[in-house]
Amino acid sequence: MNTYYSAVLYESGVFMLTISNKGWLFTSILSALMAFTSLSTDIYLPAMPDMGRDLNGDAELTLTGFLIGFALAQLFWGAVSDKIGRKKPLIIGIVLFIIGSVGCALSSSMLELLAWRVFQAFGACVGPMLSRAMIRDLYGRTEAAKMLSTLAIVMAIAPIAGPMLAGHLLVWYTWHSIFWLLVGIGFLMLVAVLVLPETHPVEKRSKKSIGHTYNNYWILLRNKGFMKYTLCVSSFYIAIYAFLTGSPYVYIDVYEVPKEYFGYLFSVNIIGVMLLSAINRRIVSAIRLDRLLKYATLFAAVCVSIVMGLMFLGYHSLWLIVIGCFLFFSMNGIIAAVTNALALDRAGRMAGSGAALLGAMQYGSGIVSSLILTFLPNDTAYPMMGVIAIFVIICAIIAFPEDEKYNRI
């Protein structure tokens, strides 16, 4: 049965999409939508030192601005998608992303670029947020964790290819070319989402006004089960974004890695995420999700603690940083999938609002690390690794209390 026919039957209430009926096209499009965040942040990492020099400002602030817009916009789109469905917000969001990318490419000052990055984020956030909501519409808790792991494997192509392609683009062109590339990718995604089915049928949508739907966020904030897993992944993502913000300076400026090779070192971490996502997909049915989360967070915390200990003992090798970041970053293949599945399971019928609040806190947490690193010196690896170590340990602490049988909403 093809994708379009499945969509029509589902909208009419006759047919429910199942795992066996989604196919590679559905999975591929959702993977690309999930990759919107990493695509919008990772692809221009090799250009950050050049952007700072060219526009005479702190390029880290463009990442901070993007994350602020990304976090706040999800709260808007989450309530809207519970009211009007998933597909219309997806289309509108991608159009906004394209407009924002054009604005970034034409920017001539750091303030102008910062403003357009916020605008770009307002559209970019619909991809990962509504992909998670669509998965929650269609799957139970364990199946959702499997699907998220599958998507992580496919979507990892973007953060691998992005920095590598950008590094080589910078050899021949300026940093503006990276945003023109995003414009083209945005148009391709706009065409792709047109074939997606609507997973949130009219009869299941909120009957309340959009304004009243925002009360869902207050309900979710008071749900202990939802907040446990949301805070856990948010702490881990503070560490993730500390790496994203700090690694261009640590690798390129401190250890003098050529810009065109930065993407290769960065891609090592994404390969680790792909491997752990594949492993997670196989073991998620055999190990309780909360127990699996404890193992992954503990391993990551031990790894970064060892790296920090060796650095304090005087070891400052580039490969120590690369290997340490690889080991901690790889755990994202388990931690993100498991925490997202568990949190959205607690959200129940508020899947859109739950995905929005989860995404706002998960990706908005990167504001913390990017702001911290903006005000710290970037001539050593200590600030980056210090922030990573602190928040990975906090993530493990949150994960370890026994999981209670919290009620779904």
C-alpha positions in Angstrom: 0.0 0.0 0.0 1.5 3.3 -1.0 2.0 6.3 1.3 -0.7 8.5 -0.2 -3.4 5.8 -0.1 -2.5 5.1 3.6 -2.9 8.8 4.4 -6.3 9.1 2.8 -7.6 6.1 4.6 -6.2 7.3 7.9 -7.8 10.7 7.5 -11.2 9.0 7.0 -10.8 7.0 10.1 -10.9 3.7 8.2 -7.3 2.7 8.4 -4.6 3.1 11.1 -1.0 3.4 9.9 1.2 0.7 11.3 4.9 0.1 11.4 4.8 -2.3 8.4 2.8 0.2 6.3 5.0 3.3 6.6 7.9 2.3 4.4 11.2 3.9 3.6 9.8 7.2 2.3 7.9 8.0 5.4 10.9 7.1 7.6 13.3 9.1 5.4 11.2 12.3 5.4 10.8 12.1 9.2 14.6 11.6 9.5 15.3 14.6 7.4 12.8 16.7 9.5 14.5 15.5 12.7 17.8 16.6 11.2 16.7 20.2 10.8 18.3 21.2 14.1 21.7 19.6 13.6 21.7 20.8 10.0 21.0 24.4 11.0 23.7 24.4 13.7 26.4 21.9 12.7 26.8 22.9 9.1 28.2 26.3 9.8 30.5 25.3 12.7 33.7 25.4 10.6 32.8 28.9 9.6 32.3 30.4 13.1 35.9 31.7 13.5 35.7 33.3 10.0 32.3 34.8 10.7 33.5 36.3 14.0 36.5 38.0 12.2 34.4 39.1 9.2 31.5 40.6 11.1 33.7 41.7 14.1 31.6 40.0 16.7 31.1 36.8 18.8 29.9 34.2 16.4 28.9 32.0 19.3 25.9 34.4 19.8 24.4 33.3 16.5 24.1 29.8 18.0 22.6 31.3 21.1 20.1 33.3 19.1 19.1 30.3 17.1 18.5 28.2 20.2 16.4 31.0 21.8 14.2 31.2 18.8 14.1 27.5 18.4 13.1 26.9 22.0 10.4 29.6 22.2 8.9 28.9 18.8 8.2 25.2 19.7 5.9 26.3 22.5 3.8 28.2 19.9 3.8 25.4 17.3 3.1 22.7 19.8 -0.2 24.1 20.9 -1.1 25.0 17.3 -0.4 21.4 16.1 -2.7 19.9 18.8 -5.4 22.2 17.5 -5.0 22.1 13.6 -2.9 19.0 13.0 0.7 18.4 12.2 1.0 18.9 8.4 0.0 22.6 8.0 2.5 23.8 10.7 5.2 21.8 9.0 4.6 23.5 5.7 4.5 27.0 7.2 7.6 26.4 9.3 9.7 25.2 6.4 8.7 28.4 4.4 9.8 30.5 7.3 13.1 28.5 7.5 13.8 29.3 3.8 13.1 33.0 4.3 15.3 33.1 7.3 18.2 31.3 5.5 18.0 33.9 2.7 18.2 36.6 5.3 21.3 35.0 7.0 23.0 34.7 3.6 22.5 38.4 2.9 23.5 39.6 6.4 26.3 42.2 6.6 26.6 42.6 10.3 26.6 40.3 13.4 23.4 41.9 14.7 21.6 41.4 11.4 22.8 37.8 11.2 21.7 37.2 14.8 18.2 38.5 14.1 17.8 36.3 11.0 19.1 33.3 12.9 16.3 33.8 15.4 13.8 34.1 12.5 15.3 31.0 10.8 14.9 29.0 14.1 11.2 29.9 14.3 10.6 27.8 11.2 13.3 25.2 11.7 11.9 24.0 15.0 8.8 22.5 13.4 10.8 19.6 11.8 12.1 17.8 14.9 9.3 18.8 17.2 6.4 17.6 14.9 8.4 14.5 13.8 8.4 13.4 17.5 4.7 14.3 17.8 3.9 12.3 14.7 5.8 9.3 16.1 3.8 9.6 19.4 0.6 9.8 17.3 1.4 6.4 15.8 3.4 4.4 18.3 3.4 3.1 21.9 6.4 3.7 24.3 8.7 0.9 23.3 7.9 1.1 19.6 8.5 4.9 19.7 11.9 4.3 21.2 12.7 1.9 18.3 11.4 4.4 15.7 13.4 7.2 17.2 16.6 5.1 17.1 15.9 4.2 13.5 15.4 7.9 12.7 18.6 8.8 14.5 20.6 6.4 12.3 19.3 7.9 9.1 19.3 11.5 10.2 22.9 11.3 11.3 23.9 11.7 7.6 23.2 15.5 8.0 25.6 16.3 10.9 28.3 14.1 9.2 28.0 15.6 5.7 27.2 19.1 6.8 30.5 20.2 8.5 32.5 18.2 6.0 30.8 19.9 3.0 31.0 23.3 4.7 34.7 22.9 5.4 35.3 22.3 1.8 33.0 25.1 0.7 35.0 27.5 2.8 38.1 26.7 0.8 36.5 28.2 -2.3 33.7 30.5 -1.0 32.8 32.7 2.0 30.6 31.7 4.9 27.5 33.1 3.0 27.5 30.1 0.7 26.6 27.8 3.7 23.3 29.6 4.2 22.5 29.5 0.4 23.0 25.8 0.7 20.4 25.8 3.5 18.0 27.7 1.2 18.2 24.9 -1.4 17.8 22.2 1.3 14.7 24.0 2.6 13.0 23.9 -0.8 13.7 20.2 -1.1 12.1 19.6 2.3 9.1 21.7 1.4 8.4 19.4 -1.6 9.0 16.3 0.6 6.5 17.2 3.4 3.7 17.6 0.9 3.5 13.7 0.6 3.4 13.1 4.3 0.2 11.9 5.8 -1.7 13.8 8.5 -1.2 11.7 11.7 -3.4 13.8 14.0 -7.0 13.4 12.6 -9.7 16.0 13.2 -11.6 13.8 15.8 -8.5 13.6 18.0 -7.6 17.3 17.9 -8.2 19.7 20.8 -11.7 21.1 20.9 -10.5 24.0 23.0 -9.2 27.4 21.7 -5.5 27.6 20.9 -5.1 30.1 23.8 -6.6 27.5 26.2 -4.4 24.8 24.8 -1.4 26.6 26.2 -2.6 25.5 29.6 -1.2 22.1 28.6 2.3 23.3 29.3 1.4 24.1 32.9 -0.1 20.6 33.3 3.1 19.0 31.8 5.4 21.1 34.0 3.7 19.7 37.1 3.9 16.1 35.8 6.9 14.5 37.6 7.4 11.7 35.1 7.4 14.0 32.1 9.8 16.5 33.8 12.2 13.8 35.0 13.0 12.7 31.5 12.8 16.2 30.1 15.3 17.6 32.6 17.6 14.5 32.1 17.9 15.0 28.3 18.1 18.8 28.7 21.1 18.4 31.0 22.8 16.1 28.5 22.1 18.6 25.7 23.8 21.4 27.6 26.9 19.2 27.3 26.2 18.4 23.6 25.9 22.1 22.8 29.0 22.9 24.8 30.8 20.6 22.4 29.1 22.2 19.4 30.0 25.7 20.5 33.5 25.0 21.8 34.8 22.4 19.4 35.5 24.8 16.4 37.8 26.9 18.6 39.4 24.0 20.4 40.1 22.0 17.2 40.8 24.8 14.8 42.4 27.5 16.9 43.9 25.6 19.9 45.0 22.4 18.1 45.4 24.1 14.7 43.3 21.5 12.8 42.7 22.8 9.2 39.1 24.0 8.6 38.5 21.5 5.8 39.4 18.6 8.2 37.2 19.8 11.1 34.2 18.0 9.6 36.0 14.7 9.7 36.8 14.9 13.4 33.3 16.1 14.1 31.8 13.2 12.1 33.5 10.7 14.3 31.0 11.6 17.1 28.0 11.2 14.7 29.2 7.8 13.7 29.2 6.9 17.4 25.6 8.1 17.7 24.6 6.0 14.7 26.2 2.8 16.2 24.6 3.3 19.6 21.2 4.1 17.9 21.5 0.8 16.0 22.4 -1.1 19.2 19.6 0.7 21.1 17.0 -0.4 18.5 18.0 -4.0 19.1 18.1 -4.0 22.9 15.3 -1.7 23.7 12.8 -4.5 23.8 14.9 -6.6 26.2 16.0 -4.0 28.7 13.6 -1.7 30.6 13.9 1.8 29.2 14.6 3.5 32.5 17.4 1.0 33.3 18.9 1.4 29.9 19.0 5.2 30.5 20.9 4.7 33.7 23.6 2.6 32.0 24.0 5.1 29.2 24.2 8.2 31.5 26.6 6.5 33.9 29.0 5.5 31.1 29.0 9.0 29.7 29.7 10.5 33.1 32.6 8.1 33.8 34.2 8.9 30.4 34.1 12.7 30.8 35.3 12.4 34.4 38.4 10.4 33.2 39.2 12.9 30.5 39.0 15.8 33.0 41.2 13.9 35.4 43.8 13.3 32.8 43.8 16.9 31.7 44.4 18.0 35.3 47.3 15.6 35.4 48.9 17.4 32.4 47.7 15.4 29.4 46.4 17.8 26.7 46.5 15.8 23.5 44.1 16.5 20.7 43.2 12.8 20.6 42.4 12.7 24.3 39.7 15.4 23.6 38.5 13.6 20.4 38.2 10.2 22.1 36.6 11.6 25.2 34.0 13.5 23.2 33.4 10.5 21.0 32.5 8.3 24.0 30.2 10.8 25.7 28.6 12.1 22.4 27.9 8.5 21.2 25.6 7.9 24.2 23.2 10.4 22.6 22.1 7.5 20.4 20.5 5.9 23.5 19.8 8.9 25.8 17.9 11.0 23.4 15.7 8.2 22.0 14.9 6.7 25.5 14.2 10.0 27.3 12.0 11.3 24.4 10.0 8.0 24.3 9.5 8.0 28.1 8.6 11.7 28.3 6.1 11.6 25.5 4.6 8.5 26.9 3.8 10.5 30.0 2.4 13.3 27.9 -0.3 11.0 26.6 -3.0 12.9 24.6 -1.0 16.1 24.8 1.6 14.8 22.4 2.0 18.0 20.4 2.4 20.1 23.5 4.6 17.5 25.1 6.9 17.4 22.1 7.0 21.2 22.0 7.9 21.6 25.7 10.4 18.7 25.6 12.0 20.2 22.5 12.0 23.7 24.0 13.9 22.6 27.1 16.1 20.0 25.2 17.4 22.4 22.6 16.9 25.6 24.6 19.3 24.1 27.2 22.0 24.8 24.6 21.6 28.5 25.4 23.1 27.8 28.8 26.3 26.2 27.4 26.7 28.7 24.6 26.4 31.7 26.9 28.8 30.2 29.5 31.4 29.6 26.8 30.9 33.0 25.3 32.2 34.6 28.6 35.0 32.1 29.1 38.4 32.1 27.3 38.5 29.8 24.2 42.3 29.4 24.1 42.2 26.0 26.0 40.0 23.0 26.1 39.3 23.4 29.8 36.1 25.5 29.6 34.4 23.2 27.0 35.3 20.0 28.7 34.5 21.4 32.1 30.9 22.3 31.1 30.5 18.9 29.4 31.6 17.0 32.5 29.4 19.0 34.9 26.2 18.6 33.0 26.7 15.0 32.0 27.2 14.1 35.6 24.0 16.1 36.4 22.2 14.1 33.7 23.2 10.8 35.3 22.1 12.0 38.8 18.6 12.8 37.4 18.4 9.5 35.7 19.3 7.3 38.7 16.3 7.6 41.1 13.9 4.7 40.6 11.3 5.2 38.0 7.8 5.7 39.5 4.6 4.5 37.9 3.6 8.0 37.0 0.2 8.3 35.4 -0.1 9.4 31.8 -2.0 12.6 31.2 
